[in-house]
Amino acid sequence: MDPPQAEFLAENLLVIIRPNFSENKICLISGDYGPFNPLVPVGVPLWLGVNLKQRQKCRIDPPEWLCVEKLQELKSEENTSEVFVSLPSEHFFEVANLLLSNAGDDITDCDLVRMLVKDIADLRAAKLRRSIDEMISRQRIYAMVTHLTSFEVINIRPFLTGALAHMSTLQSLAAQYTSD
């Protein structure tokens, strides 16, 4: 899986929108959504909410975790914890990126929220790099990690598979050298 595919999966999560138009129920393959009445909250897939927002047909209510207070708590918890903290959504980074890119005007303190999401991503990336470094220095070929998102796995996969391949090659050469 690559980043666009992970984003595609995240776009199926439901978000609450507040339409500024009237329309009966919309029947789609993924389900029926609506009816749509001005300023009456309705749940729709993220992709539909973003599409309507781009056409200035609605406002998107950000998830409760996409606010300064919750993100500061999450950042603090991630910073003090030795292990990865469970994020409020499996597609935390994808949803945050889509909403910050397309519905920033619907998010209170958008710039601060964007900075906190980036800080959390940086903290988790550094923690992941340290974990991988420790795994490789101990010459382990596996590690158990929990609470990683698909975004994080996708981003670390090329480096990790390359590092493990090199480690395997070096171990084979070392074994061959010691047997000679």
ZITAPE-V357425 format. One record per residue. N is the residue number from 1. PSI is psi in whole degrees, 0 to 359 (999 if undefined). BURIAL is # if it has 9 or more other ideal C-beta (glycine too) atoms within 8 Angstrom, else .. D_CENTER is the distance of its C-alpha to the mean C-alpha in Angstrom with 2 decimals. Layout:
BEGIN
<<N;PSI;BURIAL;D_CENTER> <N;PSI;BURIAL;D_CENTER>>
END
This chain:
BEGIN
<<1;145;.;13.79> <2;171;.;12.68> <3;318;.;9.89> <4;326;.;11.80> <5;321;.;12.09> <6;320;#;8.46> <7;321;#;8.34> <8;316;.;11.63> <9;321;#;10.67> <10;330;#;8.18> <11;350;#;11.24> <12;352;#;13.31> <13;146;#;12.02> <14;141;.;14.86> <15;161;#;15.20> <16;128;#;18.52> <17;161;#;20.45> <18;96;#;23.91> <19;158;#;25.81> <20;31;#;28.81> <21;166;.;30.62> <22;135;.;32.41> <23;146;.;31.86> <24;183;.;32.51> <25;138;.;30.04> <26;125;#;28.14> <27;116;.;28.26> <28;169;.;25.57> <29;321;.;24.97> <30;351;.;21.87> <31;179;.;24.02> <32;135;.;26.12> <33;141;#;24.80> <34;189;#;27.02> <35;160;.;29.65> <36;121;#;28.64> <37;144;.;30.77> <38;127;.;30.49> <39;7;.;28.39> <40;120;.;28.09> <41;139;.;24.52> <42;141;#;23.37> <43;132;.;20.28> <44;161;#;19.03> <45;151;#;16.13> <46;319;#;13.60> <47;322;.;15.22> <48;319;#;18.57> <49;317;#;17.75> <50;319;#;16.57> <51;314;.;19.71> <52;322;#;21.96> <53;317;#;20.65> <54;331;.;21.38> <55;11;.;24.81> <56;40;.;25.26> <57;356;.;25.81> <58;172;#;23.61> <59;146;#;21.63> <60;127;#;18.19> <61;117;#;17.90> <62;153;#;14.55> <63;155;#;13.18> <64;335;.;15.19> <65;350;#;12.52> <66;59;#;11.95> <67;160;#;15.32> <68;313;#;16.95> <69;311;.;18.51> <70;320;#;15.62> <71;324;#;13.48> <72;319;#;16.69> <73;314;.;17.24> <74;317;#;13.88> <75;315;#;14.55> <76;316;.;18.06> <77;317;#;17.30> <78;323;#;14.96> <79;326;.;17.78> <80;343;.;20.52> <81;143;.;19.18> <82;330;.;20.14> <83;171;.;17.49> <84;134;#;13.75> <85;144;#;13.28> <86;126;.;11.72> <87;155;#;8.77> <88;345;.;9.79> <89;143;#;7.40> <90;330;.;6.51> <91;43;#;3.83> <92;306;#;3.39> <93;322;#;2.49> <94;313;#;4.10> <95;314;#;6.23> <96;314;#;7.03> <97;314;#;7.97> <98;316;#;9.90> <99;320;#;11.59> <100;327;#;12.47> <101;324;.;13.82> <102;341;#;15.69> <103;36;#;16.53> <104;327;#;16.85> <105;349;.;20.34> <106;356;#;19.26> <107;124;#;17.29> <108;135;.;19.69> <109;51;.;19.73> <110;316;#;17.13> <111;320;.;17.84> <112;320;.;17.59> <113;315;#;14.27> <114;317;#;12.98> <115;319;.;14.70> <116;320;#;13.38> <117;317;#;9.65> <118;319;.;10.98> <119;318;#;13.17> <120;317;#;10.71> <121;318;#;8.89> <122;318;.;12.56> <123;315;#;13.77> <124;323;#;11.51> <125;318;#;12.37> <126;319;.;15.96> <127;320;#;16.02> <128;318;#;14.88> <129;318;.;17.54> <130;319;.;20.07> <131;317;#;19.51> <132;318;#;20.04> <133;317;.;22.99> <134;319;.;24.51> <135;315;#;24.13> <136;320;#;25.83> <137;333;.;28.47> <138;2;.;29.43> <139;43;.;29.60> <140;149;.;27.37> <141;3;.;25.99> <142;161;.;23.37> <143;149;.;21.30> <144;119;.;19.71> <145;146;.;16.36> <146;160;.;14.54> <147;23;.;11.31> <148;146;.;9.23> <149;164;#;5.97> <150;324;#;6.86> <151;314;#;5.28> <152;319;#;7.54> <153;317;#;10.20> <154;320;#;10.53> <155;331;.;11.04> <156;342;#;13.48> <157;310;.;15.30> <158;318;.;17.86> <159;314;.;18.91> <160;315;#;19.18> <161;322;.;21.13> <162;316;.;23.35> <163;318;#;24.05> <164;323;#;24.93> <165;317;.;27.15> <166;319;.;28.96> <167;319;#;29.39> <168;317;#;30.88> <169;315;.;33.20> <170;321;.;34.34> <171;321;#;35.02> <172;316;.;37.03> <173;320;.;39.01> <174;319;.;39.65> <175;320;.;40.87> <176;319;.;43.07> <177;317;.;44.44> <178;334;.;45.36> <179;342;.;47.05> <180;999;.;49.22>>
END
